[in-house]
């Protein structure tokens, strides 16, 4: 049960990160972290 939930959450996290990356939110956040 727990493993299935973890896999499901992981899938949603990956999908969310992909959407953010394609929309251009993630790169700007990475640049902010890199610049300090």
PyMOL Python script that loads the backbone (N, CA, C, O; Angstrom):
from pymol import cmd

cmd.read_pdbstr("""\
ATOM      1  N   UNK A   1       0.840  -1.206   0.000  1.00  0.00           N
ATOM      2  CA  UNK A   1       0.000   0.000   0.000  1.00  0.00           C
ATOM      3  C   UNK A   1       0.874   1.255   0.000  1.00  0.00           C
ATOM      4  O   UNK A   1       0.690   2.157  -0.818  1.00  0.00           O
ATOM      5  N   UNK A   2       1.822   1.294   0.928  1.00  0.00           N
ATOM      6  CA  UNK A   2       2.664   2.487   1.047  1.00  0.00           C
ATOM      7  C   UNK A   2       3.513   2.679  -0.210  1.00  0.00           C
ATOM      8  O   UNK A   2       3.677   3.799  -0.692  1.00  0.00           O
ATOM      9  N   UNK A   3       4.050   1.575  -0.734  1.00  0.00           N
ATOM     10  CA  UNK A   3       4.902   1.672  -1.924  1.00  0.00           C
ATOM     11  C   UNK A   3       4.107   2.221  -3.108  1.00  0.00           C
ATOM     12  O   UNK A   3       4.629   3.000  -3.905  1.00  0.00           O
ATOM     13  N   UNK A   4       2.848   1.812  -3.220  1.00  0.00           N
ATOM     14  CA  UNK A   4       2.010   2.305  -4.324  1.00  0.00           C
ATOM     15  C   UNK A   4       1.798   3.804  -4.174  1.00  0.00           C
ATOM     16  O   UNK A   4       1.854   4.544  -5.155  1.00  0.00           O
ATOM     17  N   UNK A   5       1.554   4.251  -2.944  1.00  0.00           N
ATOM     18  CA  UNK A   5       1.360   5.683  -2.705  1.00  0.00           C
ATOM     19  C   UNK A   5       2.621   6.460  -3.055  1.00  0.00           C
ATOM     20  O   UNK A   5       2.553   7.515  -3.685  1.00  0.00           O
ATOM     21  N   UNK A   6       3.782   5.932  -2.642  1.00  0.00           N
ATOM     22  CA  UNK A   6       5.046   6.602  -2.930  1.00  0.00           C
ATOM     23  C   UNK A   6       5.270   6.706  -4.426  1.00  0.00           C
ATOM     24  O   UNK A   6       5.695   7.750  -4.922  1.00  0.00           O
ATOM     25  N   UNK A   7       4.984   5.614  -5.157  1.00  0.00           N
ATOM     26  CA  UNK A   7       5.158   5.632  -6.610  1.00  0.00           C
ATOM     27  C   UNK A   7       4.231   6.670  -7.243  1.00  0.00           C
ATOM     28  O   UNK A   7       4.623   7.399  -8.154  1.00  0.00           O
ATOM     29  N   UNK A   8       2.998   6.723  -6.743  1.00  0.00           N
ATOM     30  CA  UNK A   8       2.035   7.681  -7.288  1.00  0.00           C
ATOM     31  C   UNK A   8       2.496   9.110  -7.034  1.00  0.00           C
ATOM     32  O   UNK A   8       2.437   9.962  -7.921  1.00  0.00           O
ATOM     33  N   UNK A   9       2.963   9.363  -5.793  1.00  0.00           N
ATOM     34  CA  UNK A   9       3.438  10.709  -5.449  1.00  0.00           C
ATOM     35  C   UNK A   9       4.651  11.067  -6.301  1.00  0.00           C
ATOM     36  O   UNK A   9       4.772  12.190  -6.790  1.00  0.00           O
ATOM     37  N   UNK A  10       5.551  10.090  -6.473  1.00  0.00           N
ATOM     38  CA  UNK A  10       6.759  10.343  -7.269  1.00  0.00           C
ATOM     39  C   UNK A  10       6.376  10.709  -8.698  1.00  0.00           C
ATOM     40  O   UNK A  10       6.966  11.606  -9.300  1.00  0.00           O
ATOM     41  N   UNK A  11       5.368   9.996  -9.241  1.00  0.00           N
ATOM     42  CA  UNK A  11       4.934  10.268 -10.618  1.00  0.00           C
ATOM     43  C   UNK A  11       4.402  11.697 -10.728  1.00  0.00           C
ATOM     44  O   UNK A  11       4.712  12.416 -11.678  1.00  0.00           O
ATOM     45  N   UNK A  12       3.578  12.106  -9.718  1.00  0.00           N
ATOM     46  CA  UNK A  12       3.017  13.453  -9.760  1.00  0.00           C
ATOM     47  C   UNK A  12       4.108  14.509  -9.614  1.00  0.00           C
ATOM     48  O   UNK A  12       4.056  15.560 -10.253  1.00  0.00           O
ATOM     49  N   UNK A  13       5.092  14.222  -8.772  1.00  0.00           N
ATOM     50  CA  UNK A  13       6.196  15.177  -8.585  1.00  0.00           C
ATOM     51  C   UNK A  13       6.982  15.332  -9.889  1.00  0.00           C
ATOM     52  O   UNK A  13       7.349  16.441 -10.277  1.00  0.00           O
ATOM     53  N   UNK A  14       7.235  14.200 -10.559  1.00  0.00           N
ATOM     54  CA  UNK A  14       7.967  14.254 -11.827  1.00  0.00           C
ATOM     55  C   UNK A  14       7.170  15.024 -12.869  1.00  0.00           C
ATOM     56  O   UNK A  14       7.727  15.837 -13.605  1.00  0.00           O
ATOM     57  N   UNK A  15       5.861  14.768 -12.933  1.00  0.00           N
ATOM     58  CA  UNK A  15       5.015  15.473 -13.892  1.00  0.00           C
ATOM     59  C   UNK A  15       5.007  16.968 -13.595  1.00  0.00           C
ATOM     60  O   UNK A  15       5.109  17.788 -14.507  1.00  0.00           O
ATOM     61  N   UNK A  16       4.885  17.318 -12.320  1.00  0.00           N
ATOM     62  CA  UNK A  16       4.867  18.727 -11.936  1.00  0.00           C
ATOM     63  C   UNK A  16       6.171  19.427 -12.282  1.00  0.00           C
ATOM     64  O   UNK A  16       6.171  20.558 -12.768  1.00  0.00           O
ATOM     65  N   UNK A  17       7.289  18.742 -12.028  1.00  0.00           N
ATOM     66  CA  UNK A  17       8.597  19.333 -12.329  1.00  0.00           C
ATOM     67  C   UNK A  17       8.761  19.506 -13.837  1.00  0.00           C
ATOM     68  O   UNK A  17       9.326  20.502 -14.289  1.00  0.00           O
ATOM     69  N   UNK A  18       8.270  18.543 -14.615  1.00  0.00           N
ATOM     70  CA  UNK A  18       8.354  18.655 -16.075  1.00  0.00           C
ATOM     71  C   UNK A  18       7.523  19.833 -16.562  1.00  0.00           C
ATOM     72  O   UNK A  18       7.971  20.603 -17.413  1.00  0.00           O
ATOM     73  N   UNK A  19       6.314  19.977 -16.025  1.00  0.00           N
ATOM     74  CA  UNK A  19       5.446  21.083 -16.434  1.00  0.00           C
ATOM     75  C   UNK A  19       6.096  22.422 -16.079  1.00  0.00           C
ATOM     76  O   UNK A  19       6.099  23.354 -16.884  1.00  0.00           O
ATOM     77  N   UNK A  20       6.646  22.505 -14.868  1.00  0.00           N
ATOM     78  CA  UNK A  20       7.289  23.753 -14.443  1.00  0.00           C
ATOM     79  C   UNK A  20       8.499  24.042 -15.317  1.00  0.00           C
ATOM     80  O   UNK A  20       8.743  25.190 -15.688  1.00  0.00           O
ATOM     81  N   UNK A  21       9.266  22.989 -15.648  1.00  0.00           N
ATOM     82  CA  UNK A  21      10.460  23.172 -16.473  1.00  0.00           C
ATOM     83  C   UNK A  21      10.081  23.693 -17.858  1.00  0.00           C
ATOM     84  O   UNK A  21      10.729  24.594 -18.390  1.00  0.00           O
ATOM     85  N   UNK A  22       9.020  23.116 -18.438  1.00  0.00           N
ATOM     86  CA  UNK A  22       8.607  23.527 -19.780  1.00  0.00           C
ATOM     87  C   UNK A  22       7.999  24.930 -19.752  1.00  0.00           C
ATOM     88  O   UNK A  22       8.128  25.681 -20.720  1.00  0.00           O
ATOM     89  N   UNK A  23       7.337  25.288 -18.647  1.00  0.00           N
ATOM     90  CA  UNK A  23       6.712  26.610 -18.558  1.00  0.00           C
ATOM     91  C   UNK A  23       7.747  27.678 -18.242  1.00  0.00           C
ATOM     92  O   UNK A  23       7.465  28.870 -18.368  1.00  0.00           O
ATOM     93  N   UNK A  24       8.951  27.262 -17.831  1.00  0.00           N
ATOM     94  CA  UNK A  24      10.030  28.224 -17.606  1.00  0.00           C
ATOM     95  C   UNK A  24      10.146  28.692 -16.170  1.00  0.00           C
ATOM     96  O   UNK A  24      10.871  29.645 -15.887  1.00  0.00           O
ATOM     97  N   UNK A  25       9.428  28.022 -15.239  1.00  0.00           N
ATOM     98  CA  UNK A  25       9.506  28.446 -13.841  1.00  0.00           C
ATOM     99  C   UNK A  25      10.748  27.868 -13.173  1.00  0.00           C
ATOM    100  O   UNK A  25      11.440  28.554 -12.420  1.00  0.00           O
ATOM    101  N   UNK A  26      11.021  26.589 -13.461  1.00  0.00           N
ATOM    102  CA  UNK A  26      12.126  25.900 -12.808  1.00  0.00           C
ATOM    103  C   UNK A  26      13.490  26.507 -13.149  1.00  0.00           C
ATOM    104  O   UNK A  26      14.281  26.745 -12.236  1.00  0.00           O
ATOM    105  N   UNK A  27      13.799  26.767 -14.428  1.00  0.00           N
ATOM    106  CA  UNK A  27      15.104  27.351 -14.776  1.00  0.00           C
ATOM    107  C   UNK A  27      15.358  28.663 -14.035  1.00  0.00           C
ATOM    108  O   UNK A  27      16.475  28.898 -13.574  1.00  0.00           O
ATOM    109  N   UNK A  28      14.344  29.521 -13.912  1.00  0.00           N
ATOM    110  CA  UNK A  28      14.530  30.797 -13.226  1.00  0.00           C
ATOM    111  C   UNK A  28      14.833  30.570 -11.749  1.00  0.00           C
ATOM    112  O   UNK A  28      15.655  31.275 -11.165  1.00  0.00           O
ATOM    113  N   UNK A  29      14.163  29.579 -11.140  1.00  0.00           N
ATOM    114  CA  UNK A  29      14.421  29.260  -9.735  1.00  0.00           C
ATOM    115  C   UNK A  29      15.852  28.756  -9.574  1.00  0.00           C
ATOM    116  O   UNK A  29      16.536  29.119  -8.617  1.00  0.00           O
ATOM    117  N   UNK A  30      16.307  27.920 -10.508  1.00  0.00           N
ATOM    118  CA  UNK A  30      17.671  27.399 -10.433  1.00  0.00           C
ATOM    119  C   UNK A  30      18.666  28.541 -10.586  1.00  0.00           C
ATOM    120  O   UNK A  30      19.686  28.571  -9.897  1.00  0.00           O
ATOM    121  N   UNK A  31      18.379  29.475 -11.477  1.00  0.00           N
ATOM    122  CA  UNK A  31      19.281  30.613 -11.662  1.00  0.00           C
ATOM    123  C   UNK A  31      19.335  31.461 -10.391  1.00  0.00           C
ATOM    124  O   UNK A  31      20.402  31.940 -10.008  1.00  0.00           O
ATOM    125  N   UNK A  32      18.187  31.646  -9.739  1.00  0.00           N
ATOM    126  CA  UNK A  32      18.154  32.419  -8.500  1.00  0.00           C
ATOM    127  C   UNK A  32      19.007  31.736  -7.436  1.00  0.00           C
ATOM    128  O   UNK A  32      19.787  32.388  -6.742  1.00  0.00           O
ATOM    129  N   UNK A  33      18.850  30.399  -7.311  1.00  0.00           N
ATOM    130  CA  UNK A  33      19.633  29.658  -6.324  1.00  0.00           C
ATOM    131  C   UNK A  33      21.118  29.749  -6.654  1.00  0.00           C
ATOM    132  O   UNK A  33      21.951  29.864  -5.755  1.00  0.00           O
ATOM    133  N   UNK A  34      21.448  29.698  -7.926  1.00  0.00           N
ATOM    134  CA  UNK A  34      22.852  29.730  -8.336  1.00  0.00           C
ATOM    135  C   UNK A  34      23.440  31.116  -8.067  1.00  0.00           C
ATOM    136  O   UNK A  34      24.582  31.233  -7.623  1.00  0.00           O
ATOM    137  N   UNK A  35      22.657  32.165  -8.338  1.00  0.00           N
ATOM    138  CA  UNK A  35      23.147  33.523  -8.144  1.00  0.00           C
ATOM    139  C   UNK A  35      23.208  33.893  -6.666  1.00  0.00           C
ATOM    140  O   UNK A  35      24.038  34.713  -6.270  1.00  0.00           O
ATOM    141  N   UNK A  36      22.340  33.301  -5.846  1.00  0.00           N
ATOM    142  CA  UNK A  36      22.340  33.601  -4.426  1.00  0.00           C
ATOM    143  C   UNK A  36      21.462  34.797  -4.140  1.00  0.00           C
ATOM    144  O   UNK A  36      21.334  35.207  -2.986  1.00  0.00           O
TER     145      UNK A  36
END
""", "prot")
cmd.dss("prot")
cmd.show_as("cartoon", "prot")
cmd.util.cbc("prot")
cmd.orient("prot")
